[in-house]
Amino acid sequence: MMRKSVWAGMAAAVLLAGCASTGVYESDSVLKQSFNVATNYEAAFRRAGEYVRACHQNVQHPYGAAYAWRHSEGKEGAPNEIQVYKVGEPAKVLELIATEADGPATSKVTVTVLNEGRWDAAEIEAARRSIQTATPVCRGS
């Protein structure tokens, strides 16, 4: 009897894990905007990282929410990416910032947000202004 309970619990855990949202990668209602930046894509990538640190990671958010991020450098022509997620929910990407070359001294940046709560058009605008000006401009509440 005990073995059946253990197997049932393990099966339930596997099913629940399969239902976890991956955020911007599976949502039908994401918002996305691309824009050019007058700097190379590596500098745009650093600016995007500074924006995420200044406006999401190193600030206090309402209700004790905390956000973290991870980045990956593109291989073989793929864009560099920054993924923002809520601490404790690393599989659900709330914001994705991708940078890629668009010329020798220009880059193309694409910001994708989940379009839920604070992850909306105002978030995209704050990211765009921050990356284009090289000065983090956090959105209003």
VENHUJO-V765113 format. One record per pair of residues at least 6 apart in sequence whose C-alpha atoms are under 6 Angstrom apart, sorted by sequence separation. I is the first residue (numbers start at 1). J is the second residue. D is the distance in whole Angstrom. If there is no record, write none. Layout:
i->I j->J d->D
i->I j->J d->D
This chain:
i->74 j->80 d->4
i->101 j->107 d->4
i->102 j->108 d->6
i->113 j->119 d->5
i->130 j->136 d->4
i->73 j->80 d->4
i->100 j->107 d->6
i->130 j->137 d->5
i->72 j->80 d->6
i->85 j->93 d->5
i->100 j->108 d->5
i->72 j->81 d->5
i->84 j->93 d->6
i->85 j->94 d->5
i->99 j->108 d->6
i->57 j->67 d->5
i->71 j->81 d->6
i->84 j->94 d->6
i->99 j->109 d->4
i->56 j->67 d->6
i->57 j->68 d->6
i->71 j->82 d->4
i->84 j->95 d->5
i->98 j->109 d->6
i->126 j->137 d->6
i->70 j->82 d->6
i->83 j->95 d->6
i->98 j->110 d->5
i->126 j->138 d->6
i->70 j->83 d->5
i->83 j->96 d->5
i->97 j->110 d->6
i->126 j->139 d->5
i->69 j->83 d->5
i->82 j->96 d->6
i->97 j->111 d->5
i->69 j->84 d->4
i->82 j->97 d->5
i->96 j->111 d->6
i->68 j->84 d->6
i->81 j->97 d->6
i->96 j->112 d->5
i->68 j->85 d->6
i->81 j->98 d->4
i->95 j->112 d->6
i->67 j->85 d->6
i->80 j->98 d->5
i->95 j->113 d->4
i->67 j->86 d->4
i->68 j->87 d->6
i->79 j->98 d->6
i->80 j->99 d->5
i->94 j->113 d->6
i->66 j->86 d->6
i->67 j->87 d->5
i->79 j->99 d->5
i->94 j->114 d->5
i->66 j->87 d->6
i->79 j->100 d->5
i->45 j->99 d->6
i->41 j->99 d->6
i->41 j->100 d->5
i->41 j->101 d->5
i->40 j->105 d->5
i->39 j->105 d->5
i->40 j->106 d->5
i->41 j->107 d->5
i->39 j->106 d->5
i->40 j->107 d->5
i->38 j->106 d->5
i->22 j->91 d->5
i->23 j->92 d->4
i->24 j->93 d->6
i->37 j->106 d->6
i->22 j->92 d->4
i->23 j->93 d->5
i->37 j->107 d->5
i->21 j->92 d->6
i->22 j->93 d->6
i->23 j->94 d->6
i->36 j->107 d->6
i->36 j->108 d->5
i->35 j->108 d->6
i->35 j->109 d->5
i->34 j->109 d->5
i->34 j->110 d->4
i->33 j->110 d->6
i->33 j->111 d->5
i->32 j->111 d->6
i->32 j->112 d->4
i->31 j->112 d->6
i->31 j->113 d->5
i->30 j->113 d->6
i->48 j->131 d->6
i->55 j->138 d->5
i->30 j->114 d->5
i->31 j->115 d->6
i->47 j->131 d->5
i->30 j->115 d->5
i->51 j->136 d->5
i->47 j->134 d->6
i->24 j->114 d->5
i->37 j->132 d->5
